[in-house]
Amino acid sequence: MKLNEIKDNEGASKNRKRVGRGIGSGSGKTGGRGVKGQSSRSGVAINGFEGGQMPIYRRLPKRGFNNIFASDFVTVSLGRIQAAIDAKKLDPKGTIDAAALKAAGVIRRPKDGVRVLSDGELKAKVTIEAAGASKAAVEKIEKAGGSIKLPEAAAAE
C-alpha cells in the first residue's frame, strides 16, 4: 500500500449538493427553496418566529434562578477511585487530591474542586483531600481505615 493508494470506504463521504446550477441538475432555478416568501430569500433568521403571534418562549412565565456564583464540583465515586488504585494509576499510600486524580486520568479538570460520592466499594486504606463528600462516602472511607480532609465549610454540611 502506498500513500497515493489510500482512499475512503465506498459511500463514506458524499459530495455536497450544488444548488442553483441549471434546470438539468434537478436543484436549479429556485435551488431547493420553493417559491416566493421570506424563507426563499437570503438573510432569513426566523427561529422562534410564529408569524407575529406571541412566541411560546414569551408566553411562558420565567421560572427559577441561576446562581452564577455557585460552585461547580467534579463528582468522583469511591468505586472509580478503587478502580484507579487497582489499575496502579493511583498510589493509596499518598494523599489523593484533585491533582493526583487528574494525573491518573480519573477526572479531566478539577473545576471548583472534587466531591466524593459513595458509589462502589473502597477496599484500600487511603487519605483523600476533597472539596466535599457525601456522608455515606465519609463512612465508607473511614470503614476501610482511611481518612478524608475537607474544608471547614464542607465538613459542616
N, C-alpha and C positions, 0 to 999 in steps of 0.2 A: 504494500500500500504506500502510495506517495501522497504528499500534501495536495497535489493538484487533482487527486482522485477522490478526496473526501467530499461527500455530499450528504445532504439531509435525507431522511427516510422519505419514501413516496407519500405525498399528501401532508407532510409535516408543516410545510409553510405554503401560504396561499398568497397570490398576488392581490394587491388591493384593487377594489373596483374603481375604474377610471370613468367617472360620470361626466356627462355633458360632452361626449366626443362623437356626436353624429347619430342619426336615426338608426343606422345599421348596428350600432353597438348594443342596442336594447335598453340603454340607460342614457340616451341622448335627449335633446330638446329640453325637457323640464328637469332632467338629471335626478330622477327619483324623488322629486319634491312635490309631486302632484301638480295641481293647477291653482293659481292665484292665492291670495290670502297672505297673512303675516308670516306664517312659517315657510312659505315658498321663497321669501326674501332673505337677504343676508342680514346678519346682526340681530338675530332673534334670541331673546333670553326670556322665556315665559314659564320658568319653573314656578309652580305655586300660583300662577295667574289663573283665575277662574272666570274669565270673561266679564270682569267688572263686579261680579258678586264678591262679597267679603270673603277672603280666602280662609280656609279652615284653620290655619295657624294663627289667624287673628280672631276667629270666632271663639276658639277655646281659651279658657282662663289660664293665666300663668299659675304654675304650682311650684312650690319648693324653693330651695335656696342652695346656691353652690358656693361653699366656703372656699375662697381662693387661698386661705391661709392654712387649710387642713394638711396634716402630714400624710404623705403617701408612702406607706411602708411596703417592702417586698416581703411576701409571706413564704416561709420555708417550713416544711413539715419535718418532724423528727425522723420519719421513715426515709426521707430524702437525704438527711444528714448521715443516717446509718448506712445507706447505700453508698455514699461517697467515702465513708470510712472503710467499708468492705472492699471497695474498689481501690483502696490505698491512695485516694486523692486527697483525703483529709487526715491529719495527724491527730488522734484522740488525746495524745499527751499534751499538746499545745492548746492555746486558747483559740476557740473557734469564734471568729468575728466576721464582719462584713468583708474585710479584705481577704481572709482565708477562704470564705465561701466563693468569692469572685475568682480567686486564683484556682480553685478546684473546679470551677465551671458549674457550680450549683446555682448561682444567680448570675444574671447578666450585668446588672448595675445596681448599686445599693440604694438609689433614690434617697429617701429621708431616713433610712435605717431598715433593719431587718426585724420582722416579728415572727417568732417561732410558734408554730401550731402543733397540736398533739397527734396528728395523723401518723399512723405507722408505729412501729416499736423501736425503742432505743436500747441496745444491749451494752454499748460501750460506756465507760465512765469518762465523761467529757466536761470541760469547762467552757460555757458558752457566754459570749458577750453580745447582747442584742438590745435593740431599742424597745422591744416589748415581747411579751409571751403570754399565751393563754394559761389559765390556772391549771388545766389538765396537762399542759406541756411541762410546766414547772414541776408538777407532781411526778411525772414520768422521768424527768431528768434526775430528780433527787432520789427516786426509787432505784434508778440504775447506778446510784452512787456518785453522780456528778453534781455540778453546781451551775447556777446561772446568775450573771451580773446584769442588773437592769438599772437604768437611771431612776432617780428617786420618784419622778412623776409617773413613770410606768409601773413602778412597784406598788404605788398607792392604789392603782386601779382595782 
